[in-house]
Amino acid sequence: MKLETRWQEQAPEPAELQTSSLPETLAALELVCGKGLALALEEPSLEQVESAVKCQLKELSLNGPFDRRHNGDRVLGRICYAITRWARPATILETGVCYGVTTACILQALQCNQCGHLHSIDLPPLGKSADAWVGALVPASLKTRWTLHRGSSRRLMPALLRHIGAIDLFLHDSLHTYDTMRAEFAAAWPSLRPGGVLISDDIEGNRAFSELVRRRDVSLASIVRQDQKSSLVGIAVKAR
């Protein structure tokens, strides 16, 4: 990743989109998508999964093979939960799992919805016994709505999307290089249903998200700054 990032041309933080707080972003999304997003953040089930993840993450950080910085932070998890609860998606595709912070938040929302399925793509990690730690934060009770696919997103996404059909929500949190992000967006966006949402973590490192939101069929785009990391989350809604 470091070699690919250094080789590619780096773009500054997207100037055409203003950074918003999470409440501001949810308010803007409600104007386009309808009410109910902000209310999802007050649900006991979100507090329950956040508390469980926080508790387990402390233990995993001491014993696990991954740096906890590779996980999405609380803001990303809350965005994923709120949009999943509001949109009631039938099919979600996620790239990048690590310990499974955002995976757990999405699956908790699907459990509350009593419908929907999450497909996740993640590279088998190279560390000794590291594969057993992928998605370690996901409670066993939520795994019935989850399928984990092992391999690179650029290799697996085209065939997987043909197999599962249209998707309602796409989350990028894998390799944050221009080539990978552009390839994932190019594969996922045509498969998004009208009104579907694309979420991308760490958009500040290159111009892939800025290029995506210039499309004519983007009805809303927003950027949110995370709490515990200096990175930015990009959200794009496909026009109906």
C-alpha positions as CSV (number, residue, x, y, z in Angstrom):
1,M,0.0,0.0,0.0
2,K,2.8,2.4,0.9
3,L,4.6,1.8,-2.4
4,E,1.5,2.2,-4.4
5,T,0.5,5.4,-2.6
6,R,4.0,6.9,-3.0
7,W,3.9,6.0,-6.7
8,Q,0.6,7.6,-7.4
9,E,-0.1,11.3,-7.6
10,Q,-1.5,12.6,-4.3
11,A,-4.4,15.0,-4.4
12,P,-5.2,17.5,-1.6
13,E,-8.4,17.2,0.5
14,P,-11.3,17.8,-1.9
15,A,-11.9,21.5,-2.0
16,E,-15.4,21.4,-3.7
17,L,-17.0,19.7,-0.7
18,Q,-17.3,21.1,2.7
19,T,-16.5,19.0,5.8
20,S,-19.6,18.6,8.0
21,S,-20.2,17.3,11.4
22,L,-22.2,14.0,11.8
23,P,-25.4,15.8,12.8
24,E,-25.1,18.2,9.9
25,T,-24.6,15.3,7.4
26,L,-27.5,13.4,8.8
27,A,-29.7,16.5,8.5
28,A,-28.7,16.9,4.9
29,L,-29.3,13.3,4.1
30,E,-32.8,13.5,5.6
31,L,-33.6,16.4,3.2
32,V,-32.8,14.1,0.3
33,C,-33.7,10.6,1.7
34,G,-36.4,11.3,4.2
35,K,-36.7,11.5,8.0
36,G,-35.5,8.9,10.6
37,L,-31.7,8.9,10.2
38,A,-30.9,11.0,13.3
39,L,-33.3,9.0,15.4
40,A,-31.4,5.8,14.8
41,L,-28.5,7.2,16.7
42,E,-30.6,7.3,19.9
43,E,-31.6,3.6,19.7
44,P,-30.5,1.3,22.6
45,S,-29.3,-1.3,20.1
46,L,-26.6,1.1,18.8
47,E,-25.5,1.8,22.3
48,Q,-25.4,-1.9,23.0
49,V,-23.2,-2.7,20.0
50,E,-20.9,0.3,20.6
51,S,-20.4,-0.7,24.2
52,A,-19.6,-4.3,23.3
53,V,-17.2,-3.3,20.6
54,K,-15.4,-0.8,22.8
55,C,-15.0,-3.4,25.6
56,Q,-13.7,-6.2,23.3
57,L,-11.4,-3.8,21.3
58,K,-9.4,-3.1,24.4
59,E,-8.6,-6.8,24.8
60,L,-8.0,-7.3,21.0
61,S,-5.6,-4.4,20.9
62,L,-3.4,-6.1,23.5
63,N,-3.4,-9.6,21.9
64,G,-4.5,-9.2,18.3
65,P,-2.3,-9.0,15.2
66,F,-3.8,-5.8,13.8
67,D,-3.2,-2.2,14.7
68,R,-6.6,-0.8,16.0
69,R,-6.1,2.2,13.8
70,H,-7.1,0.0,10.8
71,N,-10.6,-0.2,12.2
72,G,-13.2,2.4,11.4
73,D,-13.8,4.8,14.2
74,R,-17.1,5.6,16.1
75,V,-18.3,8.1,13.5
76,L,-18.0,5.6,10.6
77,G,-19.8,3.0,12.7
78,R,-22.6,5.3,13.5
79,I,-23.0,6.4,9.9
80,C,-23.2,2.8,8.8
81,Y,-25.7,1.9,11.5
82,A,-28.0,4.9,10.9
83,I,-28.1,4.5,7.1
84,T,-28.7,0.8,7.4
85,R,-31.6,1.3,9.9
86,W,-33.1,4.0,7.7
87,A,-32.7,2.5,4.3
88,R,-33.6,-1.1,5.4
89,P,-31.3,-2.5,2.7
90,A,-31.8,-5.9,1.3
91,T,-28.1,-6.3,0.2
92,I,-25.0,-4.5,1.5
93,L,-21.4,-4.9,0.2
94,E,-18.4,-4.0,2.3
95,T,-14.7,-4.1,1.5
96,G,-12.3,-4.3,4.4
97,V,-13.2,-6.0,7.7
98,C,-10.2,-6.0,10.1
99,Y,-11.6,-6.7,13.6
100,G,-15.1,-5.9,12.4
101,V,-16.1,-2.6,14.0
102,T,-18.3,-1.4,11.1
103,T,-19.3,-4.9,10.3
104,A,-20.8,-5.3,13.8
105,C,-22.6,-2.0,13.5
106,I,-24.2,-2.9,10.1
107,L,-25.2,-6.4,11.3
108,Q,-26.7,-5.0,14.5
109,A,-28.8,-2.6,12.3
110,L,-29.9,-5.5,10.0
111,Q,-30.9,-7.5,13.1
112,C,-33.1,-4.6,14.2
113,N,-34.6,-4.4,10.7
114,Q,-35.1,-8.2,10.6
115,C,-34.1,-8.2,7.0
116,G,-31.1,-7.8,4.8
117,H,-27.7,-9.5,4.3
118,L,-24.1,-8.2,4.4
119,H,-21.4,-9.4,2.0
120,S,-17.8,-8.5,3.1
121,I,-14.6,-8.8,1.1
122,D,-11.3,-9.0,3.0
123,L,-7.8,-10.1,2.1
124,P,-6.5,-13.0,4.1
125,P,-3.9,-11.4,6.4
126,L,-0.3,-12.5,6.3
127,G,0.4,-12.6,10.1
128,K,0.6,-15.9,11.9
129,S,-2.9,-17.1,12.9
130,A,-4.2,-13.6,11.9
131,D,-7.0,-15.0,9.8
132,A,-8.9,-16.1,13.0
133,W,-9.0,-12.5,14.2
134,V,-10.8,-11.1,11.1
135,G,-14.3,-10.0,12.2
136,A,-13.5,-11.0,15.8
137,L,-15.8,-8.2,17.1
138,V,-18.9,-9.6,15.3
139,P,-21.2,-11.4,17.8
140,A,-22.0,-15.0,16.8
141,S,-25.8,-14.1,17.1
142,L,-25.4,-11.7,14.2
143,K,-23.4,-13.8,11.8
144,T,-26.5,-15.4,10.1
145,R,-26.8,-12.3,8.0
146,W,-23.1,-12.1,7.1
147,T,-21.1,-13.7,4.3
148,L,-17.3,-13.2,4.3
149,H,-15.5,-13.5,1.0
150,R,-11.7,-13.8,1.1
151,G,-9.5,-12.2,-1.6
152,S,-8.8,-8.8,-3.2
153,S,-11.8,-6.6,-3.9
154,R,-10.6,-5.8,-7.5
155,R,-10.6,-9.6,-8.2
156,L,-13.8,-10.6,-6.4
157,M,-16.2,-7.6,-6.8
158,P,-17.2,-8.0,-10.5
159,A,-18.2,-11.7,-10.2
160,L,-19.8,-11.2,-6.7
161,L,-21.9,-8.3,-7.9
162,R,-23.1,-10.3,-10.9
163,H,-24.1,-13.1,-8.4
164,I,-25.8,-11.0,-5.8
165,G,-27.4,-8.4,-8.2
166,A,-28.3,-4.9,-7.2
167,I,-27.1,-3.5,-3.9
168,D,-28.5,-0.8,-1.6
169,L,-25.4,0.2,0.3
170,F,-21.7,0.0,-0.4
171,L,-18.9,0.6,2.1
172,H,-15.3,1.0,1.1
173,D,-12.8,0.4,3.9
174,S,-10.1,-1.6,2.2
175,L,-6.8,-0.4,0.5
176,H,-7.1,3.4,0.4
177,T,-5.1,3.9,-2.8
178,Y,-6.4,5.7,-5.9
179,D,-6.4,2.7,-8.1
180,T,-8.2,0.5,-5.6
181,M,-10.8,3.1,-4.6
182,R,-11.5,4.1,-8.2
183,A,-11.9,0.4,-9.2
184,E,-14.2,-0.3,-6.3
185,F,-16.4,2.7,-6.9
186,A,-16.5,1.9,-10.7
187,A,-17.7,-1.6,-9.9
188,A,-20.1,-0.7,-7.1
189,W,-21.8,2.5,-8.4
190,P,-23.6,0.9,-11.4
191,S,-24.9,-1.9,-9.1
192,L,-26.3,0.6,-6.6
193,R,-30.1,0.9,-6.8
194,P,-31.5,4.4,-7.3
195,G,-31.4,6.0,-3.9
196,G,-28.6,3.7,-2.8
197,V,-25.7,5.0,-0.7
198,L,-21.9,4.7,-1.1
199,I,-19.8,5.3,2.0
200,S,-16.0,5.5,1.8
201,D,-13.5,5.8,4.7
202,D,-10.2,7.7,4.3
203,I,-11.1,9.7,1.2
204,E,-8.5,12.4,1.8
205,G,-5.5,10.6,0.4
206,N,-6.4,10.8,-3.3
207,R,-9.0,12.1,-5.8
208,A,-11.1,9.0,-6.3
209,F,-14.1,10.2,-4.2
210,S,-13.9,13.7,-5.7
211,E,-14.1,12.2,-9.2
212,L,-17.0,10.0,-8.2
213,V,-19.2,12.8,-6.9
214,R,-18.9,14.7,-10.1
215,R,-21.2,12.2,-11.7
216,R,-24.6,13.5,-12.8
217,D,-26.5,10.8,-11.0
218,V,-25.2,11.8,-7.6
219,S,-28.0,13.5,-5.7
220,L,-26.0,14.4,-2.6
221,A,-22.4,14.2,-1.4
222,S,-21.0,14.9,2.0
223,I,-17.8,14.6,3.9
224,V,-17.5,13.9,7.6
225,R,-14.4,14.2,9.8
226,Q,-13.9,11.3,12.2
227,D,-13.4,11.8,15.9
228,Q,-10.4,9.6,16.7
229,K,-8.6,9.7,13.4
230,S,-7.6,12.6,11.1
231,S,-9.3,10.9,8.1
232,L,-12.5,11.8,6.3
233,V,-15.6,9.8,5.5
234,G,-17.3,10.4,2.2
235,I,-21.0,9.7,1.5
236,A,-22.6,9.8,-1.9
237,V,-26.3,9.1,-2.6
238,K,-27.4,7.9,-6.0
239,A,-30.2,9.8,-7.7
240,R,-33.6,8.2,-7.9
